Amino acid sequence: MIRISALFMFFLLLVACAPSTPIPPTATALPSATPAPTATPALPLAVLLLPPNMEENASQHYQAVVYDLAQQAGLRYQVRNRLSMEDLALEPALKIVIAIGAVEVDLPALAATAPHAQFLAINVPGVEAGKNISVMQADVSLEQASFLAGYIGAMLIQDYHIGMILPKDDPQAQRALKAYENGKTFYCGLCAPFAGPFYSYPISVEVPSDTPPEQYPAYVSYLMRYQVEFIYVYPTLATPEMLEAIANNGLEFITAAALPQTYSGLVATLRTDPLEAIRAAWPPLLAGQGGQVIPAQLGIQDANPDLFSPGKQALAQEVLQALIAGRIDMGIER
């Protein structure tokens, strides 16, 4: 027993003195660092400012054009009636502002507060071009439009049987009538009729301001008594009631007003096209080039090729360019 115990104790001593094998440490995964959130920069913003009382059809046209331009350029797009200093603080990515008409904003103050943005003012009262503000005055001379209307009417109508409907007691309308007469004469000289009774064309009729629309057909009938086949409608009288009365009698007409719809007998409208001006001004605005003065130019719009052939449109366009360049004296006293 003593021998066994001694051997057992010897065995324990050997085990205790044997070198130990190192145990490799177990790798412990450290928690991975969570990256800090990165703010995504907002897309540049284009804003269209429209007066709240703008006619719906015109508003939709402006919105469609600016929306398409913004989409093509990768810009966000908003339509507003107002834009305040507080709005600018909330929109540091503002890039382009297009304001139309009598918008209720202080455009020069906004432009000074946002020098990184470009502003385009179209017919905005009291705004001048400079730094980051570009300006387009879209109103053109009604005298030029009236002169061109007389030229086109004389070119289209045999024996020059043309007339005009204008408001009564309106000095500007009287000047337009004189320009209309001179435009006819510019095309045809003395314009003597070749057949039928002799009348001094154009025949005109004046509509009092208090005339109810249901009486408009009577004024059209008056011109028809004098064999008028083509009517220039002064813009303020180019109402649906007046134009329907003309169309229902099978007459042709031209006007310097923008029309919300097409009527039979419409030859063309003579007006500026601010939508084309916006398209032309867009690339410089996008490139940050401000201070532009965009001249308004009269244009032949909505031309009906069945009544106004492309060849005759080209002749009228030549006269229009000469008018714009000042090469034609319209014979209107200043």
Summary of the structure (lengths in Angstrom):
residues: 334
radius of gyration: 37.8
end to end distance: 145.4
largest distance: 161.1
contacts: 965
relative contact order: 0.12
helix: 41%
strand: 17%
